[in-house]
């Protein structure tokens, strides 16, 4: 007996430190689980923001500065009404006035529309092209070139001098000035034959022309940026066609770059000068999550408050022009179509991860059931027990979540860390609350002995029935909504959020949760139905010989009644994996189909004229080429009944039939198109499109070719598509029955495994076009928004599969001590090791088969139910319309069966490994008296 001295205080061991020292392995496992989950949760919104930003910048880059720059302009006519005489007009065109108003415009946009001051520009230009009749200039059809006079700021900062010097404006230039200096771009000088020192005479308002002396030739430093490309005429002249000219005569149009101080001289020309301000968006400052604010700012600058501010700073008559709103709307439509699909995978994986965290807390609570029951029996309150459990879990989970958050921020990066912090905090909160909540639920009442909780004895309560019916109603509502409305409402909802960091068109979380809700209902239904076959098989199994079968079935019936969470995790993971696999498979199939329809083969060599006779043999020797099919195409064949022109392809029937089978584009028999008579003597068998077949039927009819020759054809086959030609009206015939001129091949359709595109282009030579199926396929994926969404989708499905495996391991670990004790006792009764392995395998099979079969059925049902409302076209293809048609969601057998079979195999493998390991350890430790098993 220990006697405490008077006044000596009782020292209690700290609870948290004691628990961590008692079970360091469990604490480390929990920390690892929380850190990985927090990393994934925090990385998701950062990754979505990253590909969203990249997609927006790619959309602006693809559109080009000509469409994305916001142009403000005020004509000289309106300026004349505001100014007092020529002096006021000239003062308004001088650089100082334009510079001040330009600075005000840059500041007025603010953060809503980030602008690039380096690429934004201002100046004066003539709106009418001025004819310059000077000799020596390039005249394609004996027509003199025309020029625009442009006085734009910052030429010295954006160009490199190739020859001469930059233009200057000495003294004070007025409308009466008759001589100015200018520079031209290198391309303008080369194409229009302009040299340093050339003097171009621009028409004046009166008889005296304006003499423009070219003092320099400049190279643009960044020709594709907004300074030079908002108006491409500054760097590149263009050929224009005379309107309503039957000869289609052409003339050059170029730009003469005046010094900014020379702008008032434009008032002396009939070019109707105007002031302009070009505002270039700063791509580095644009973010996908700011799309609604950005769209609003552009609309305001086009016709709203920002335009009113611009008119105050420039002129009341200032107008705005831009296509940036159309570019943003196109991006918003793509974003709104892709976001909800990603949200489906994110919600599914998030559900599985949450279930795993709850299962980890439940496993810890079950392992400490006796300890917690003793605390309650000794007077511990629920609040006190829950507080201690919360404290010991928080010490592990919170730093682990912080570590995962830091890793995500360092690895992925991003402009909005708040969403990542919120996601990691949610993970930490769930991890901290799982153990206390499970303990409170299990120990509300103080019990000496725990009641049975197996599926054969537990009966669902009324509360559980009401909860299940509520979930069923939610699932039915989500599925009906998705089938009738689809995952996207349209572009008007493009700015709302479908998940943390996942943007969706409608923002309807219920729709994104539809596959999860379907899996949840399936889990609840299967748990209710699971005892029925076990009870039915219990009596027949008792009459079997041997002990392994009846005992395994009896133990399967005594499995834990709290199997809803593991089954929910597995079903949700299997449904998400099958759904995601079907989405990715549908995207890949659609892209491949679109590439095949665009090329017609694995590669295609095309020329406007007949190809050289030996080219086909040279192409056959290119690496990766297996077969070459020559095709002669007449693009404007004319049936004699006056019908519009159609395309006629002459082919070798046998080789072309093999190509059609290879590409699955209208396959047919190799002898179906073979010509039976001499050239031109009989009607040629023809394959026709449905439109041509509906018009001509099966009667013979004559067709005039491009060279005037006539051939008679008779339609014997009808196909919607064919490799050689595309469109709604075409004919395909045996080229041996065509005249010699029409029979010469103009295209080579190449089949093979990855033909060498560079070598094909080298062999084909100039004057030909080479298209490769692999390049067309890559073009559809060459979008940061699409490729980023695919990566996030793939990562979400993979993470869901990993969490499903973890859920399975937690389920088996929960029963591992009890199974080890059972095998030890049975071995003392004579059970062999082989029988022990069979016992554990057969015991685990019912639940594994339940999860696998249920997962297959649930995933199949979810895909069948949701596919009418899901369109994969935006995710799959670069163009909104494609000859491949609408990309729909179809069940992928591999994605449906492989995960389910993996669940069964993993369960059997773990059970066998546990039996083997238990047999090696011996039975003494498992049979110690007093152990609670």
RABELFEN-V546624 format. One record per residue. N is the residue number from 0. OMEGA is omega in degrees with one decimal (none if undefined). Layout:
BEGIN
n | omega
N | OMEGA
N | OMEGA
END
This chain:
BEGIN
n | omega
0 | -179.4
1 | -179.6
2 | 179.6
3 | -178.6
4 | 178.2
5 | 179.5
6 | 179.7
7 | -178.2
8 | 178.2
9 | -179.0
10 | 179.4
11 | 178.3
12 | 178.4
13 | -174.9
14 | -173.9
15 | -178.9
16 | 179.3
17 | -178.8
18 | -179.2
19 | 177.3
20 | -178.6
21 | -176.2
22 | -179.8
23 | 179.6
24 | 179.0
25 | 179.0
26 | 179.2
27 | 178.7
28 | 178.0
29 | 179.0
30 | 179.5
31 | 179.6
32 | -178.7
33 | -179.4
34 | -179.9
35 | -179.6
36 | 178.1
37 | 177.6
38 | -179.5
39 | -179.3
40 | 179.6
41 | -178.5
42 | -176.7
43 | -179.7
44 | 177.9
45 | 179.4
46 | 178.7
47 | 177.2
48 | -177.9
49 | -178.4
50 | 176.0
51 | 176.8
52 | 179.8
53 | 178.6
54 | 178.2
55 | -179.7
56 | 176.4
57 | 178.6
58 | 177.9
59 | -179.7
60 | 178.9
61 | -179.7
62 | 178.4
63 | -178.6
64 | -179.0
65 | 179.3
66 | -172.4
67 | 179.4
68 | 176.2
69 | -177.3
70 | 172.8
71 | -176.0
72 | 177.0
73 | -174.9
74 | -179.3
75 | 178.2
76 | 177.2
77 | -179.5
78 | -180.0
79 | 179.2
80 | -178.9
81 | -171.9
82 | 177.8
83 | 176.0
84 | -177.0
85 | -178.7
86 | 178.3
87 | 177.4
88 | -178.5
89 | 179.5
90 | -179.2
91 | -179.0
92 | -177.4
93 | -174.3
94 | -176.3
95 | -179.6
96 | -180.0
97 | -177.9
98 | -179.5
99 | 179.8
100 | 178.5
101 | 177.5
102 | 178.0
103 | 179.2
104 | 179.6
105 | -178.6
106 | -174.6
107 | -178.2
108 | 176.9
109 | -177.4
110 | -177.7
111 | 179.3
112 | 179.8
113 | -177.8
114 | 178.6
115 | -177.3
116 | -179.6
117 | -177.5
118 | 173.8
119 | -173.8
120 | 175.7
121 | -179.5
122 | -179.9
123 | 179.1
124 | 173.3
125 | -178.5
126 | 177.6
127 | 177.6
128 | -175.0
129 | -178.6
130 | 178.6
131 | -173.5
132 | -175.7
133 | 177.0
134 | 179.7
135 | 177.4
136 | -177.4
137 | 179.3
138 | -175.9
139 | -179.6
140 | 179.7
141 | 178.0
142 | -177.9
143 | 178.8
144 | 176.7
145 | -175.7
146 | 167.6
147 | 175.1
148 | -176.5
149 | 174.9
150 | -174.2
151 | -177.2
152 | 168.0
153 | -179.3
154 | -178.3
155 | -178.5
156 | -173.9
157 | -178.2
158 | 174.6
159 | -175.9
160 | 177.4
161 | -179.3
162 | 177.3
163 | 179.5
164 | 178.3
165 | -179.1
166 | 178.4
167 | 177.1
168 | -177.8
169 | 179.0
170 | -179.8
171 | 179.7
172 | 178.7
173 | 177.5
174 | -179.4
175 | 179.6
176 | -175.5
177 | 179.4
178 | 176.4
179 | 177.5
180 | -179.3
181 | 172.6
182 | 175.6
183 | 176.7
184 | -179.9
185 | -178.5
186 | 177.8
187 | 179.9
188 | -177.7
189 | -173.8
190 | -178.8
191 | 176.6
192 | 177.9
193 | 179.8
194 | 173.9
195 | -176.8
196 | 177.3
197 | 177.0
198 | -179.8
199 | -176.0
200 | -179.5
201 | -179.0
202 | 176.9
203 | 178.2
204 | 177.2
205 | -175.0
206 | -174.4
207 | 178.7
208 | 175.1
209 | -179.4
210 | -179.6
211 | -179.5
212 | 179.2
213 | -177.7
214 | -177.6
215 | 174.0
216 | -172.6
217 | 172.4
218 | 176.2
219 | 178.3
220 | 179.0
221 | -170.9
222 | -178.2
223 | 178.9
224 | -169.3
225 | -177.5
226 | -178.0
227 | -171.6
228 | 171.7
229 | 169.3
230 | -174.6
231 | -179.6
232 | 179.9
233 | -176.5
234 | -173.3
235 | 173.8
236 | -179.4
237 | 176.3
238 | 177.2
239 | 178.8
240 | 178.9
241 | -179.0
242 | 175.1
243 | 178.4
244 | -179.9
245 | 178.3
246 | -178.9
247 | 179.3
248 | -176.3
249 | 176.5
250 | -179.0
251 | 171.9
252 | -178.9
253 | -178.6
254 | 172.8
255 | -173.0
256 | -179.4
257 | 171.4
258 | -179.0
259 | -179.8
260 | -179.9
261 | -176.7
262 | 179.9
263 | 179.0
264 | 178.5
265 | 178.8
266 | 178.8
267 | 178.5
268 | 176.7
269 | -175.5
270 | -179.6
271 | -177.6
272 | 176.3
273 | 172.5
274 | 179.0
275 | 175.5
276 | -179.0
277 | -177.6
278 | -177.0
279 | 176.8
280 | 175.9
281 | -175.1
282 | -178.0
283 | -179.5
284 | -178.7
285 | -179.6
286 | -178.0
287 | -178.6
288 | 176.2
289 | -174.8
290 | 177.8
291 | 179.5
292 | 179.1
293 | 178.4
294 | 178.4
295 | 179.6
296 | 179.0
297 | 178.1
298 | 178.5
299 | 179.4
300 | 178.2
301 | 179.7
302 | -178.0
303 | -176.5
304 | -179.7
305 | 176.5
306 | 176.6
307 | 176.0
308 | 178.6
309 | 178.4
310 | 176.6
311 | -177.6
312 | -174.2
313 | -176.7
314 | 177.9
315 | -178.1
316 | -178.7
317 | 177.8
318 | -177.9
319 | 178.5
320 | 177.4
321 | 171.4
322 | -179.3
323 | 178.6
324 | 177.1
325 | 178.2
326 | 179.4
327 | 178.9
328 | 177.2
329 | 177.9
330 | -180.0
331 | 178.7
332 | 177.9
333 | -179.1
334 | -179.1
335 | 178.1
336 | -176.3
337 | -173.8
338 | -178.7
339 | 177.7
340 | 176.7
341 | -179.2
342 | 178.2
343 | 179.5
344 | -178.2
345 | 179.5
346 | 178.0
347 | 179.3
348 | 177.3
349 | 177.7
350 | 179.9
351 | 179.4
352 | 178.3
353 | 178.5
354 | 179.7
355 | 177.0
356 | 176.7
357 | 178.3
358 | 177.6
359 | 175.3
360 | 178.1
361 | 177.6
362 | 178.5
363 | 179.3
364 | 178.9
365 | 179.1
366 | -178.2
367 | -176.9
368 | -177.7
369 | 179.7
370 | -178.2
371 | 176.8
372 | 177.3
373 | 177.1
374 | 178.5
375 | -179.4
376 | 180.0
377 | 174.1
378 | 178.7
379 | 179.6
380 | 177.2
381 | -179.8
382 | -179.7
383 | 179.0
384 | -180.0
385 | 178.7
386 | 178.1
387 | 179.3
388 | 177.8
389 | 179.9
390 | -177.8
391 | 177.3
392 | -178.3
393 | 179.3
394 | 179.9
395 | -169.7
396 | -175.2
397 | 176.0
398 | 178.9
399 | 177.3
400 | 176.2
401 | 177.3
402 | 177.3
403 | 177.7
404 | 179.4
405 | 178.3
406 | 179.1
407 | 179.4
408 | -179.0
409 | -175.8
410 | -173.6
411 | -176.4
412 | 179.2
413 | -178.6
414 | -179.6
415 | -179.9
416 | -177.3
417 | 179.0
418 | 178.1
419 | 178.2
420 | 179.2
421 | -179.9
422 | 178.5
423 | 177.7
424 | 177.3
425 | 177.5
426 | -179.9
427 | 180.0
428 | 179.8
429 | 179.1
430 | -179.8
431 | -174.1
432 | -173.0
433 | -177.7
434 | 179.2
435 | -179.3
436 | 178.8
437 | 178.8
438 | 178.7
439 | 179.6
440 | -176.6
441 | -173.1
442 | 175.1
443 | 177.3
444 | 178.6
445 | -178.0
446 | 173.7
447 | 179.2
448 | 177.9
449 | 178.7
450 | 175.8
451 | -179.4
452 | -179.5
453 | -174.7
454 | -178.9
455 | -176.0
456 | -176.6
457 | 177.0
458 | -178.6
459 | 178.4
460 | 178.5
461 | 178.8
462 | 179.0
463 | 178.3
464 | 178.5
465 | 178.9
466 | 179.5
467 | 178.0
468 | 177.0
469 | 177.9
470 | 178.2
471 | 178.9
472 | 177.9
473 | -179.2
474 | 179.3
475 | 178.7
476 | 179.7
477 | -179.0
478 | 179.1
479 | 178.6
480 | -178.2
481 | 179.7
482 | -174.9
483 | -174.7
484 | -175.2
485 | -177.7
486 | -177.5
487 | 176.4
488 | -176.3
489 | -174.2
490 | -176.2
491 | 177.5
492 | -170.1
493 | -175.8
494 | -176.5
495 | -174.8
496 | 177.4
497 | 178.0
498 | 176.3
499 | -178.7
500 | 179.6
501 | -177.5
502 | 179.7
503 | -175.6
504 | -173.6
505 | -176.1
506 | -175.7
507 | -178.2
508 | -178.1
509 | 179.3
510 | 179.3
511 | -179.8
512 | -175.3
513 | 177.8
514 | 178.5
515 | -179.7
516 | 176.4
517 | 176.9
518 | 179.8
519 | 178.3
520 | 178.9
521 | 179.5
522 | -179.5
523 | 179.3
524 | -178.2
525 | 177.3
526 | 177.0
527 | -176.9
528 | -173.9
529 | -178.7
530 | -173.3
531 | 178.1
532 | 178.1
533 | 178.0
534 | 179.8
535 | -178.4
536 | -175.2
537 | -176.7
538 | 177.1
539 | -179.0
540 | 179.7
541 | -179.1
542 | 179.0
543 | 175.7
544 | -178.9
545 | -173.8
546 | -172.4
547 | -177.4
548 | 179.5
549 | -178.3
550 | 179.1
551 | 178.6
552 | 177.9
553 | 179.7
554 | 174.8
555 | 176.6
556 | 177.9
557 | 178.9
558 | -175.7
559 | 178.5
560 | 178.6
561 | -178.2
562 | -178.0
563 | -178.5
564 | 177.6
565 | -179.2
566 | 176.7
567 | 179.1
568 | -178.2
569 | -178.9
570 | 179.2
571 | 179.2
572 | 179.1
573 | 178.4
574 | 179.6
575 | 179.8
576 | 179.3
577 | 178.0
578 | 179.6
579 | 177.4
580 | 178.0
581 | 177.5
582 | -178.6
583 | 177.6
584 | 178.2
585 | 177.4
586 | -179.4
587 | 179.5
588 | -179.4
589 | 178.8
590 | 179.3
591 | 179.4
592 | 179.4
593 | 178.3
594 | 178.4
595 | -180.0
596 | -179.5
597 | -175.7
598 | -177.3
599 | -179.7
600 | 175.1
601 | 173.7
602 | -176.6
603 | 175.3
604 | -174.2
605 | 177.3
606 | 176.1
607 | 178.1
608 | 179.2
609 | -179.3
610 | 176.2
611 | -173.6
612 | -177.5
613 | -175.7
614 | -178.5
615 | 179.1
616 | 178.9
617 | 178.8
618 | 179.3
619 | -178.2
620 | 178.4
621 | 178.8
622 | 178.8
623 | -178.7
624 | 179.6
625 | -177.6
626 | 178.0
627 | 180.0
628 | 178.3
629 | 179.6
630 | 172.7
631 | -174.2
632 | 171.2
633 | -171.1
634 | -175.4
635 | 174.2
636 | -172.9
637 | 172.2
638 | -172.9
639 | 179.4
640 | 177.2
641 | 178.5
642 | 179.3
643 | -176.4
644 | 176.4
645 | 178.4
646 | 178.4
647 | -178.8
648 | 174.0
649 | -172.1
650 | 167.8
651 | -169.1
652 | -175.4
653 | -179.4
654 | -179.4
655 | 176.5
656 | 176.5
657 | 177.8
658 | 179.5
659 | 176.5
660 | -178.6
661 | -178.1
662 | -176.1
663 | 175.8
664 | 178.3
665 | -178.1
666 | -180.0
667 | 179.8
668 | -173.3
669 | -178.7
670 | -173.8
671 | -177.0
672 | -175.5
673 | 178.4
674 | -174.7
675 | -177.1
676 | 177.6
677 | -176.5
678 | 176.5
679 | -176.1
680 | -178.8
681 | 175.3
682 | -178.4
683 | 172.8
684 | -174.3
685 | 168.9
686 | -172.8
687 | 172.4
688 | -179.2
689 | -178.7
690 | 178.7
691 | 179.8
692 | 178.4
693 | -177.6
694 | -172.6
695 | -178.5
696 | -178.6
697 | 178.7
698 | 175.0
699 | 176.2
700 | -175.2
701 | 179.3
702 | 177.9
703 | -179.6
704 | -176.9
705 | -178.8
706 | 178.9
707 | -180.0
708 | 179.7
709 | 172.2
710 | 177.9
711 | -176.8
712 | 175.7
713 | -174.1
714 | 177.8
715 | 180.0
716 | 177.2
717 | 178.6
718 | 178.9
719 | -178.2
720 | 177.4
721 | -174.4
722 | -169.4
723 | -173.2
724 | 176.8
725 | 179.5
726 | -175.8
727 | -175.7
728 | 179.6
729 | 173.9
730 | 175.2
731 | -177.3
732 | 175.0
733 | -175.2
734 | 175.5
735 | 177.8
736 | -179.8
737 | 172.1
738 | -173.6
739 | -178.1
740 | -178.9
741 | -177.3
742 | -178.7
743 | -174.6
744 | 172.9
745 | 178.6
746 | 173.7
747 | 178.1
748 | -170.0
749 | 171.6
750 | -179.3
751 | 179.2
752 | 176.6
753 | 176.0
754 | -179.2
755 | -174.8
756 | -179.1
757 | 179.7
758 | 176.9
759 | -179.3
760 | 178.7
761 | -179.1
762 | -177.8
763 | 177.4
764 | -179.1
765 | -179.7
766 | 178.4
767 | 175.5
768 | 179.7
769 | 176.5
770 | -176.7
771 | -177.8
772 | -179.0
773 | 178.6
774 | 175.6
775 | 179.1
776 | 179.4
777 | -179.8
778 | 179.5
779 | 179.6
780 | -175.8
781 | 177.4
782 | -179.6
783 | -179.3
784 | -179.5
785 | -177.9
786 | 177.7
787 | 177.8
788 | 178.0
789 | 179.2
790 | 178.1
791 | 179.4
792 | 179.5
793 | 178.8
794 | 179.5
795 | 179.0
796 | 179.0
797 | 177.9
798 | 176.8
799 | 177.2
800 | 177.9
801 | 178.1
802 | 176.4
803 | 175.9
804 | 178.4
805 | 177.0
806 | 177.5
807 | 178.3
808 | 178.6
809 | 178.1
810 | -179.1
811 | 177.2
812 | -179.7
813 | -179.3
814 | -174.8
815 | -179.0
816 | -178.8
817 | 178.3
818 | 178.9
819 | 178.3
820 | 179.2
821 | -179.7
822 | 178.8
823 | -179.9
824 | -178.0
825 | 177.3
826 | 175.7
827 | 178.6
828 | 174.9
829 | 179.3
830 | -179.6
831 | 179.6
832 | 178.4
833 | 177.2
834 | 177.5
835 | 177.8
836 | 179.7
837 | -179.5
838 | -178.7
839 | 179.4
840 | -179.5
841 | 178.4
842 | -177.7
843 | -176.0
844 | -177.4
845 | -179.7
846 | 177.8
847 | 177.3
848 | 177.2
849 | 179.5
850 | -177.4
851 | -179.7
852 | 177.6
853 | 178.2
854 | 178.4
855 | -178.1
856 | -179.1
857 | 179.7
858 | 178.2
859 | -179.8
860 | -179.5
861 | -179.5
862 | 179.6
863 | -178.3
864 | -171.8
865 | -174.0
866 | 179.5
867 | -178.4
868 | -175.7
869 | 177.7
870 | -177.2
871 | -173.6
872 | -178.0
873 | 178.9
874 | -172.2
875 | -166.8
876 | 179.6
877 | -179.2
878 | -179.9
879 | 176.1
880 | -176.6
881 | 175.3
882 | 177.6
883 | 178.4
884 | -178.0
885 | 179.4
886 | -177.5
887 | 179.6
888 | 178.3
889 | -179.3
890 | 176.7
891 | -175.7
892 | -179.3
893 | 179.3
894 | -178.9
895 | -171.2
896 | -173.6
897 | 178.7
898 | -179.9
899 | 177.6
900 | 177.6
901 | 177.4
902 | -179.6
903 | -178.6
904 | -179.7
905 | 178.7
906 | 179.5
907 | -179.6
908 | 179.6
909 | 179.0
910 | 178.8
911 | 178.7
912 | 178.0
913 | 178.3
914 | 179.1
915 | -178.2
916 | 179.5
917 | 178.4
918 | 179.2
919 | -175.6
920 | -177.1
921 | -171.2
922 | -172.3
923 | -176.6
924 | -177.5
925 | -175.3
926 | 179.2
927 | -178.9
928 | 175.6
929 | 178.6
930 | 177.3
931 | -178.3
932 | none
END
